[in-house]
């Protein structure tokens, strides 16, 4: 059965959920999927990753300057 604009009910619900989580408009989500090859699954995963990163930062779970220097020195020894 079709929902909004001939899109299946399942896809329509996923788009609505993604729009609510990302503050993007339905039209932008659909446009990204069609014009830029960003499938709905890719967009859902991207938003989930961004939200996970924000939650980590809110908990203070971020790299320190020393952490970054250690990684840079590991791959680019002086």
N, CA, C and O atoms as CSV, one atom per row, in Angstrom:
chain,resi,resn,atom,element,x,y,z
A,1,UNK,N,N,0.843,-1.176,0.000
A,1,UNK,CA,C,0.000,0.000,0.000
A,1,UNK,C,C,0.890,1.243,0.000
A,1,UNK,O,O,1.929,1.266,0.660
A,2,UNK,N,N,0.486,2.261,-0.733
A,2,UNK,CA,C,1.275,3.482,-0.850
A,2,UNK,C,C,0.890,4.484,0.218
A,2,UNK,O,O,-0.264,4.570,0.637
A,3,UNK,N,N,1.887,5.237,0.644
A,3,UNK,CA,C,1.683,6.304,1.611
A,3,UNK,C,C,1.829,7.642,0.927
A,3,UNK,O,O,1.284,7.857,-0.155
A,4,UNK,N,N,2.561,8.543,1.552
A,4,UNK,CA,C,2.769,9.880,1.022
A,4,UNK,C,C,3.519,9.814,-0.304
A,4,UNK,O,O,4.547,9.146,-0.410
A,5,UNK,N,N,3.004,10.506,-1.307
A,5,UNK,CA,C,3.651,10.627,-2.618
A,5,UNK,C,C,3.937,9.282,-3.266
A,5,UNK,O,O,4.929,9.156,-3.984
A,6,UNK,N,N,3.104,8.274,-3.039
A,6,UNK,CA,C,3.298,6.981,-3.676
A,6,UNK,C,C,4.399,6.136,-3.064
A,6,UNK,O,O,4.759,5.102,-3.627
A,7,UNK,N,N,4.936,6.541,-1.946
A,7,UNK,CA,C,5.989,5.791,-1.255
A,7,UNK,C,C,5.309,4.799,-0.316
A,7,UNK,O,O,4.285,5.122,0.286
A,8,UNK,N,N,5.861,3.609,-0.186
A,8,UNK,CA,C,5.263,2.615,0.699
A,8,UNK,C,C,5.155,3.144,2.122
A,8,UNK,O,O,5.906,4.028,2.534
A,9,UNK,N,N,4.213,2.589,2.854
A,9,UNK,CA,C,4.005,3.018,4.247
A,9,UNK,C,C,5.272,2.822,5.078
A,9,UNK,O,O,5.621,3.674,5.895
A,10,UNK,N,N,5.958,1.696,4.867
A,10,UNK,CA,C,7.185,1.422,5.617
A,10,UNK,C,C,8.245,2.480,5.332
A,10,UNK,O,O,8.842,3.029,6.258
A,11,UNK,N,N,8.481,2.767,4.054
A,11,UNK,CA,C,9.475,3.791,3.712
A,11,UNK,C,C,9.051,5.158,4.216
A,11,UNK,O,O,9.881,5.934,4.690
A,12,UNK,N,N,7.783,5.450,4.119
A,12,UNK,CA,C,7.285,6.734,4.590
A,12,UNK,C,C,7.523,6.900,6.091
A,12,UNK,O,O,7.931,7.969,6.545
A,13,UNK,N,N,7.265,5.837,6.861
A,13,UNK,CA,C,7.513,5.886,8.311
A,13,UNK,C,C,9.004,6.072,8.598
A,13,UNK,O,O,9.380,6.835,9.487
A,14,UNK,N,N,9.851,5.368,7.839
A,14,UNK,CA,C,11.301,5.500,8.043
A,14,UNK,C,C,11.763,6.909,7.724
A,14,UNK,O,O,12.607,7.461,8.430
A,15,UNK,N,N,11.219,7.494,6.670
A,15,UNK,CA,C,11.580,8.867,6.310
A,15,UNK,C,C,11.123,9.828,7.393
A,15,UNK,O,O,11.867,10.730,7.778
A,16,UNK,N,N,9.904,9.643,7.890
A,16,UNK,CA,C,9.400,10.504,8.972
A,16,UNK,C,C,10.275,10.390,10.218
A,16,UNK,O,O,10.602,11.397,10.847
A,17,UNK,N,N,10.652,9.162,10.570
A,17,UNK,CA,C,11.494,8.950,11.748
A,17,UNK,C,C,12.860,9.601,11.554
A,17,UNK,O,O,13.383,10.240,12.466
A,18,UNK,N,N,13.427,9.438,10.375
A,18,UNK,CA,C,14.721,10.048,10.080
A,18,UNK,C,C,14.625,11.569,10.107
A,18,UNK,O,O,15.524,12.245,10.607
A,19,UNK,N,N,13.538,12.101,9.569
A,19,UNK,CA,C,13.337,13.556,9.588
A,19,UNK,C,C,13.268,14.072,11.023
A,19,UNK,O,O,13.840,15.115,11.339
A,20,UNK,N,N,12.576,13.350,11.879
A,20,UNK,CA,C,12.459,13.770,13.280
A,20,UNK,C,C,13.805,13.705,14.000
A,20,UNK,O,O,14.119,14.578,14.810
A,21,UNK,N,N,14.591,12.684,13.711
A,21,UNK,CA,C,15.892,12.511,14.382
A,21,UNK,C,C,16.935,13.482,13.875
A,21,UNK,O,O,17.861,13.829,14.609
A,22,UNK,N,N,16.806,13.927,12.637
A,22,UNK,CA,C,17.859,14.716,12.023
A,22,UNK,C,C,17.508,16.177,11.812
A,22,UNK,O,O,18.382,16.975,11.476
A,23,UNK,N,N,16.269,16.539,11.998
A,23,UNK,CA,C,15.778,17.889,11.729
A,23,UNK,C,C,15.850,18.228,10.238
A,23,UNK,O,O,15.833,19.401,9.866
A,24,UNK,N,N,15.930,17.199,9.383
A,24,UNK,CA,C,15.870,17.408,7.942
A,24,UNK,C,C,14.424,17.261,7.489
A,24,UNK,O,O,13.642,16.543,8.112
A,25,UNK,N,N,14.076,17.934,6.418
A,25,UNK,CA,C,12.739,17.797,5.861
A,25,UNK,C,C,12.675,16.530,5.017
A,25,UNK,O,O,13.679,16.092,4.456
A,26,UNK,N,N,11.482,15.948,4.938
A,26,UNK,CA,C,11.276,14.748,4.116
A,26,UNK,C,C,11.838,14.949,2.715
A,26,UNK,O,O,12.506,14.069,2.173
A,27,UNK,N,N,11.565,16.104,2.137
A,27,UNK,CA,C,12.004,16.379,0.765
A,27,UNK,C,C,13.524,16.287,0.644
A,27,UNK,O,O,14.025,15.758,-0.348
A,28,UNK,N,N,14.262,16.789,1.625
A,28,UNK,CA,C,15.724,16.753,1.605
A,28,UNK,C,C,16.218,15.315,1.705
A,28,UNK,O,O,17.164,14.937,1.015
A,29,UNK,N,N,15.595,14.520,2.547
A,29,UNK,CA,C,15.986,13.117,2.705
A,29,UNK,C,C,15.785,12.367,1.389
A,29,UNK,O,O,16.659,11.616,0.955
A,30,UNK,N,N,14.642,12.573,0.768
A,30,UNK,CA,C,14.350,11.911,-0.504
A,30,UNK,C,C,15.283,12.421,-1.592
A,30,UNK,O,O,15.787,11.635,-2.394
A,31,UNK,N,N,15.519,13.724,-1.629
A,31,UNK,CA,C,16.428,14.315,-2.622
A,31,UNK,C,C,17.838,13.743,-2.477
A,31,UNK,O,O,18.470,13.407,-3.479
A,32,UNK,N,N,18.338,13.628,-1.251
A,32,UNK,CA,C,19.667,13.052,-1.031
A,32,UNK,C,C,19.728,11.610,-1.517
A,32,UNK,O,O,20.726,11.183,-2.098
A,33,UNK,N,N,18.658,10.866,-1.276
A,33,UNK,CA,C,18.629,9.476,-1.716
A,33,UNK,C,C,18.655,9.383,-3.234
A,33,UNK,O,O,19.354,8.536,-3.789
A,34,UNK,N,N,17.913,10.232,-3.903
A,34,UNK,CA,C,17.800,10.162,-5.359
A,34,UNK,C,C,18.954,10.851,-6.078
A,34,UNK,O,O,19.473,10.321,-7.061
A,35,UNK,N,N,19.356,12.007,-5.610
A,35,UNK,CA,C,20.360,12.801,-6.321
A,35,UNK,C,C,21.796,12.463,-5.960
A,35,UNK,O,O,22.693,12.581,-6.795
A,36,UNK,N,N,22.017,12.048,-4.732
A,36,UNK,CA,C,23.384,11.859,-4.252
A,36,UNK,C,C,23.707,10.414,-3.899
A,36,UNK,O,O,24.792,10.129,-3.392
A,37,UNK,N,N,22.791,9.511,-4.157
A,37,UNK,CA,C,23.030,8.100,-3.893
A,37,UNK,C,C,23.082,7.755,-2.416
A,37,UNK,O,O,23.641,6.726,-2.036
A,38,UNK,N,N,22.508,8.600,-1.589
A,38,UNK,CA,C,22.498,8.342,-0.144
A,38,UNK,C,C,21.204,7.612,0.196
A,38,UNK,O,O,20.169,8.228,0.449
A,39,UNK,N,N,21.291,6.287,0.196
A,39,UNK,CA,C,20.098,5.486,0.453
A,39,UNK,C,C,19.531,5.817,1.826
A,39,UNK,O,O,20.203,6.407,2.671
A,40,UNK,N,N,18.305,5.432,2.022
A,40,UNK,CA,C,17.654,5.646,3.312
A,40,UNK,C,C,18.423,4.923,4.412
A,40,UNK,O,O,18.605,5.463,5.503
A,41,UNK,N,N,18.876,3.699,4.125
A,41,UNK,CA,C,19.661,2.944,5.111
A,41,UNK,C,C,20.961,3.673,5.431
A,41,UNK,O,O,21.366,3.725,6.592
A,42,UNK,N,N,21.625,4.241,4.413
A,42,UNK,CA,C,22.867,4.986,4.640
A,42,UNK,C,C,22.585,6.196,5.507
A,42,UNK,O,O,23.330,6.472,6.447
A,43,UNK,N,N,21.514,6.924,5.202
A,43,UNK,CA,C,21.171,8.120,5.984
A,43,UNK,C,C,20.830,7.765,7.426
A,43,UNK,O,O,21.211,8.485,8.349
A,44,UNK,N,N,20.118,6.665,7.624
A,44,UNK,CA,C,19.787,6.234,8.986
A,44,UNK,C,C,21.055,5.906,9.766
A,44,UNK,O,O,21.194,6.290,10.927
A,45,UNK,N,N,21.978,5.194,9.124
A,45,UNK,CA,C,23.228,4.831,9.784
A,45,UNK,C,C,24.059,6.081,10.093
A,45,UNK,O,O,24.656,6.182,11.165
A,46,UNK,N,N,24.094,7.016,9.167
A,46,UNK,CA,C,24.847,8.261,9.357
A,46,UNK,C,C,24.313,9.031,10.567
A,46,UNK,O,O,25.086,9.451,11.427
A,47,UNK,N,N,23.005,9.212,10.631
A,47,UNK,CA,C,22.402,9.950,11.744
A,47,UNK,C,C,22.659,9.231,13.060
A,47,UNK,O,O,22.932,9.875,14.073
A,48,UNK,N,N,22.574,7.907,13.057
A,48,UNK,CA,C,22.855,7.133,14.266
A,48,UNK,C,C,24.294,7.366,14.728
A,48,UNK,O,O,24.544,7.542,15.921
A,49,UNK,N,N,25.233,7.367,13.790
A,49,UNK,CA,C,26.640,7.607,14.128
A,49,UNK,C,C,26.873,8.998,14.675
A,49,UNK,O,O,27.628,9.179,15.630
A,50,UNK,N,N,26.226,9.980,14.073
A,50,UNK,CA,C,26.351,11.362,14.562
A,50,UNK,C,C,25.791,11.466,15.971
A,50,UNK,O,O,26.417,12.063,16.847
A,51,UNK,N,N,24.619,10.890,16.193
A,51,UNK,CA,C,24.026,10.949,17.525
A,51,UNK,C,C,24.871,10.210,18.552
A,51,UNK,O,O,24.986,10.663,19.690
A,52,UNK,N,N,25.465,9.083,18.176
A,52,UNK,CA,C,26.367,8.367,19.083
A,52,UNK,C,C,27.562,9.241,19.443
A,52,UNK,O,O,27.974,9.286,20.602
A,53,UNK,N,N,28.117,9.934,18.456
A,53,UNK,CA,C,29.251,10.825,18.706
A,53,UNK,C,C,28.892,11.967,19.637
A,53,UNK,O,O,29.680,12.335,20.509
A,54,UNK,N,N,27.719,12.523,19.459
A,54,UNK,CA,C,27.265,13.610,20.331
A,54,UNK,C,C,27.108,13.102,21.764
A,54,UNK,O,O,27.497,13.781,22.714
A,55,UNK,N,N,26.536,11.907,21.914
A,55,UNK,CA,C,26.373,11.335,23.251
A,55,UNK,C,C,27.727,11.079,23.911
A,55,UNK,O,O,27.889,11.325,25.106
A,56,UNK,N,N,28.698,10.589,23.144
A,56,UNK,CA,C,30.045,10.371,23.683
A,56,UNK,C,C,30.656,11.695,24.128
A,56,UNK,O,O,31.244,11.778,25.206
A,57,UNK,N,N,30.520,12.714,23.313
A,57,UNK,CA,C,31.065,14.029,23.677
A,57,UNK,C,C,30.378,14.579,24.919
A,57,UNK,O,O,31.029,15.154,25.791
A,58,UNK,N,N,29.072,14.403,24.997
A,58,UNK,CA,C,28.338,14.864,26.180
A,58,UNK,C,C,28.824,14.173,27.446
A,58,UNK,O,O,28.822,14.771,28.522
A,59,UNK,N,N,29.244,12.901,27.318
A,59,UNK,CA,C,29.773,12.165,28.476
A,59,UNK,C,C,31.239,12.529,28.754
A,59,UNK,O,O,31.812,12.102,29.757
A,60,UNK,N,N,31.829,13.314,27.868
A,60,UNK,CA,C,33.229,13.676,28.042
A,60,UNK,C,C,34.178,12.642,27.476
A,60,UNK,O,O,35.381,12.701,27.731
A,61,UNK,N,N,33.659,11.699,26.715
A,61,UNK,CA,C,34.457,10.620,26.129
A,61,UNK,C,C,35.026,11.087,24.792
A,61,UNK,O,O,34.578,10.660,23.728
A,62,UNK,N,N,36.013,11.966,24.864
A,62,UNK,CA,C,36.626,12.530,23.661
A,62,UNK,C,C,38.144,12.396,23.750
A,62,UNK,O,O,38.703,12.224,24.833
A,63,UNK,N,N,38.787,12.476,22.614
A,63,UNK,CA,C,40.246,12.382,22.578
A,63,UNK,C,C,40.860,13.652,23.155
A,63,UNK,O,O,40.404,14.763,22.885
A,64,UNK,N,N,41.897,13.461,23.951
A,64,UNK,CA,C,42.636,14.599,24.480
A,64,UNK,C,C,43.715,14.990,23.479
A,64,UNK,O,O,43.972,14.262,22.521
A,65,UNK,N,N,44.339,16.125,23.699
A,65,UNK,CA,C,45.433,16.563,22.835
A,65,UNK,C,C,46.562,15.530,22.860
A,65,UNK,O,O,47.224,15.296,21.849
A,66,UNK,N,N,46.773,14.918,24.020
A,66,UNK,CA,C,47.811,13.897,24.142
A,66,UNK,C,C,47.461,12.649,23.332
A,66,UNK,O,O,48.332,12.054,22.699
A,67,UNK,N,N,46.189,12.253,23.352
A,67,UNK,CA,C,45.730,11.107,22.555
A,67,UNK,C,C,45.990,11.353,21.069
A,67,UNK,O,O,46.496,10.479,20.365
A,68,UNK,N,N,45.649,12.523,20.613
A,68,UNK,CA,C,45.828,12.873,19.198
A,68,UNK,C,C,47.303,12.896,18.836
A,68,UNK,O,O,47.693,12.384,17.786
A,69,UNK,N,N,48.128,13.488,19.699
A,69,UNK,CA,C,49.571,13.540,19.448
A,69,UNK,C,C,50.157,12.136,19.377
A,69,UNK,O,O,51.015,11.867,18.536
A,70,UNK,N,N,49.708,11.247,20.241
A,70,UNK,CA,C,50.216,9.876,20.238
A,70,UNK,C,C,49.905,9.180,18.918
A,70,UNK,O,O,50.761,8.482,18.374
A,71,UNK,N,N,48.703,9.359,18.401
A,71,UNK,CA,C,48.334,8.747,17.126
A,71,UNK,C,C,49.141,9.367,15.991
A,71,UNK,O,O,49.658,8.647,15.136
A,72,UNK,N,N,49.254,10.672,15.973
A,72,UNK,CA,C,50.017,11.333,14.907
A,72,UNK,C,C,51.479,10.913,14.939
A,72,UNK,O,O,52.090,10.686,13.895
A,73,UNK,N,N,52.035,10.812,16.132
A,73,UNK,CA,C,53.445,10.402,16.249
A,73,UNK,C,C,53.634,8.940,15.845
A,73,UNK,O,O,54.679,8.574,15.308
A,74,UNK,N,N,52.648,8.125,16.096
A,74,UNK,CA,C,52.733,6.715,15.751
A,74,UNK,C,C,52.859,6.536,14.248
A,74,UNK,O,O,53.631,5.696,13.785
A,75,UNK,N,N,52.109,7.317,13.483
A,75,UNK,CA,C,52.102,7.161,12.044
A,75,UNK,C,C,52.993,8.154,11.306
A,75,UNK,O,O,53.163,8.058,10.091
A,76,UNK,N,N,53.553,9.094,12.034
A,76,UNK,CA,C,54.432,10.086,11.426
A,76,UNK,C,C,55.565,10.406,12.388
A,76,UNK,O,O,55.652,11.512,12.921
A,77,UNK,N,N,56.435,9.416,12.602
A,77,UNK,CA,C,57.519,9.642,13.575
A,77,UNK,C,C,58.447,10.743,13.096
A,77,UNK,O,O,58.681,10.911,11.899
A,78,UNK,N,N,58.970,11.489,14.060
A,78,UNK,CA,C,59.880,12.596,13.707
A,78,UNK,C,C,61.313,12.172,13.726
A,78,UNK,O,O,62.200,12.980,13.454
